[in-house]
Amino acid sequence: MAKSPVRAAGVPHPYWPRDLSIPGYVANDRSMHEILSFLFSVSGLFLLSTWVLTGRKWARDGRGQEFGVGRRLAICWFAVCAFIHGVIEGWFSLYYDVIPSDQSFLSQLWKEYSKGDSRYVIADNFTVCMETVTAWFWGPLSLWTLFAFLANKPCRFVLQLIVSLGQLYGAVLYFLTPVLCLQVSCMGRCCIS
């Protein structure tokens, strides 16, 4: 019986399919709890800071009124989108090829995420392209939308529509690709676990 590529290379990993070849893979030295705790702490502080800053007396809309709850929630949403797209997904788009062997925090975050979707740890072409578009277009556009909301610019609605439709389009492609892969060509070789 032939050995699987993973065992033959002596590199066991937690990804699906089990015989997936991941050259240079190094297991995380941080636990999932550590990674998620840090990520959610930073994201929570970012969200809370945005919420507090938009509630200050000097934070006003174009008519001189304080921001309402709906406006503050929209501003918080686009602030978090800019952070996630620009920093986390930006990291993936720049370092996708070294993530399996890298031990930096964001690489370990992506290796942990890959336990649910192995396309990330093998640098699947679709995933790299989608994350690159997300990081370099939706990240900056989310930041622009955030500032447009803060300055009460009329373009905020068009920007909001563009970013939201772009995110929806990306989500549809992200979830539809493995479904079609299983039905059409891969027959069990897709990397979604």
C-alpha positions in Angstrom: 0.0 0.0 0.0 1.4 3.4 -1.0 1.9 6.0 1.7 0.0 9.2 1.4 2.0 12.3 0.3 1.6 13.8 3.8 3.0 10.8 5.6 5.6 10.2 3.0 6.9 13.7 3.5 6.7 13.3 7.3 4.5 16.4 7.6 1.2 15.5 9.4 -1.4 18.3 9.3 -5.0 18.9 10.5 -6.4 19.8 7.1 -8.8 18.1 4.7 -8.4 16.1 2.6 -6.0 14.2 4.9 -3.6 13.4 2.1 -3.3 17.0 1.0 0.3 17.9 0.3 1.4 21.1 2.1 5.2 21.6 1.5 7.0 23.2 4.4 4.0 23.0 6.7 4.8 23.9 10.3 2.1 23.5 13.0 1.1 26.6 15.0 2.8 27.3 18.2 -0.2 29.2 19.5 -3.4 27.6 20.5 -6.7 28.4 18.8 -7.8 30.0 22.0 -4.8 32.4 22.1 -5.3 33.3 18.4 -9.0 33.9 18.6 -8.8 35.7 22.0 -6.3 38.2 20.6 -8.2 38.6 17.3 -11.5 39.3 19.0 -9.9 41.5 21.6 -8.3 43.7 19.0 -11.4 43.7 16.9 -13.6 44.5 19.9 -11.4 47.3 21.0 -11.4 48.7 17.5 -15.2 48.5 17.4 -15.7 50.0 20.8 -13.3 52.8 20.1 -15.1 53.6 16.9 -18.5 53.5 18.7 -17.2 55.8 21.5 -15.6 58.3 19.1 -18.7 58.6 17.0 -20.7 59.3 20.2 -18.6 62.3 21.3 -20.1 65.8 21.3 -17.8 66.9 18.5 -18.8 64.0 16.2 -21.6 65.6 14.2 -23.2 65.0 10.9 -23.4 67.6 8.1 -26.5 69.3 9.8 -24.7 69.7 13.1 -26.6 66.9 14.8 -25.1 64.1 16.7 -24.8 60.8 14.9 -27.8 58.5 15.4 -27.5 54.9 16.3 -28.0 53.7 12.7 -25.2 56.0 11.4 -22.9 55.0 14.3 -23.5 51.3 13.5 -22.8 51.9 9.8 -19.6 53.7 10.7 -18.5 50.8 13.0 -19.3 48.3 10.3 -17.2 50.0 7.7 -14.4 50.6 10.3 -14.3 46.9 11.1 -14.5 46.0 7.4 -11.5 48.2 6.6 -9.5 46.5 9.4 -10.4 43.0 8.4 -10.0 43.5 4.6 -7.0 45.8 4.9 -5.0 44.0 7.6 -6.0 40.4 7.9 -6.9 39.7 4.3 -4.2 42.0 3.1 -1.7 39.8 5.0 -3.0 36.7 3.1 -2.8 38.5 -0.3 0.9 39.4 0.4 2.1 36.2 2.2 -0.1 33.4 1.0 2.9 31.5 -0.3 4.7 31.4 3.0 1.8 31.0 5.4 2.1 27.2 5.8 5.7 27.5 7.2 5.4 30.9 8.8 4.9 31.4 12.6 3.9 35.1 12.6 0.5 35.8 14.3 -1.4 36.5 11.2 0.0 33.5 9.4 -1.1 31.3 12.4 -4.5 32.9 12.2 -4.8 31.9 8.6 -3.6 28.4 9.3 -6.2 28.1 12.0 -8.9 29.5 9.6 -7.7 26.9 7.0 -8.8 24.1 9.3 -12.3 25.0 8.1 -11.3 25.8 4.5 -8.1 24.2 3.3 -8.0 26.3 0.1 -6.2 29.0 2.2 -3.3 26.8 3.3 -2.6 25.5 -0.2 -2.9 29.0 -1.8 -5.7 27.9 -4.1 -5.7 30.3 -7.1 -9.4 31.3 -6.7 -8.9 32.0 -3.0 -5.7 34.1 -3.6 -7.4 36.1 -6.3 -10.6 36.7 -4.3 -8.7 37.7 -1.1 -6.4 40.0 -3.1 -9.4 41.8 -4.7 -11.1 42.0 -1.2 -8.0 43.3 0.5 -6.9 45.9 -2.1 -10.4 47.1 -3.3 -12.9 46.5 -0.5 -10.5 47.5 2.3 -9.7 50.9 1.0 -13.3 51.5 -0.3 -14.5 50.5 3.2 -12.2 53.2 4.7 -13.4 55.7 2.1 -17.0 54.9 3.0 -16.2 55.3 6.7 -14.8 58.8 6.1 -17.7 59.6 3.7 -20.1 58.7 6.5 -18.2 60.8 9.0 -18.1 63.8 6.7 -21.8 63.3 5.6 -20.7 63.2 2.0 -23.5 62.3 -0.5 -21.2 59.7 -2.1 -21.4 57.6 1.1 -24.5 55.8 -0.3 -22.9 54.9 -3.6 -19.8 53.7 -1.8 -21.9 51.7 0.6 -23.7 50.1 -2.3 -20.5 49.3 -4.1 -18.7 47.8 -1.1 -21.8 45.8 0.0 -22.5 44.4 -3.5 -18.8 43.6 -3.8 -18.8 41.7 -0.5 -22.0 39.9 -1.5 -20.5 38.9 -4.9 -17.4 37.6 -3.2 -19.4 35.6 -0.7 -21.5 34.0 -3.4 -18.4 33.0 -5.4 -16.6 31.8 -2.2 -19.5 29.5 -1.2 -20.5 28.5 -4.8 -17.0 27.5 -6.0 -16.6 24.4 -3.8 -20.2 23.3 -4.4 -19.6 23.4 -8.2 -16.2 21.8 -7.7 -17.8 18.8 -5.9 -20.5 18.4 -8.6 -18.5 19.0 -11.7 -14.9 18.0 -11.6 -13.2 17.4 -8.3 -15.3 14.6 -6.9 -14.0 14.7 -3.4 -10.8 16.6 -4.0 -12.1 19.9 -2.9 -10.5 21.3 0.2 -13.6 22.3 2.1 -13.9 20.4 5.4 
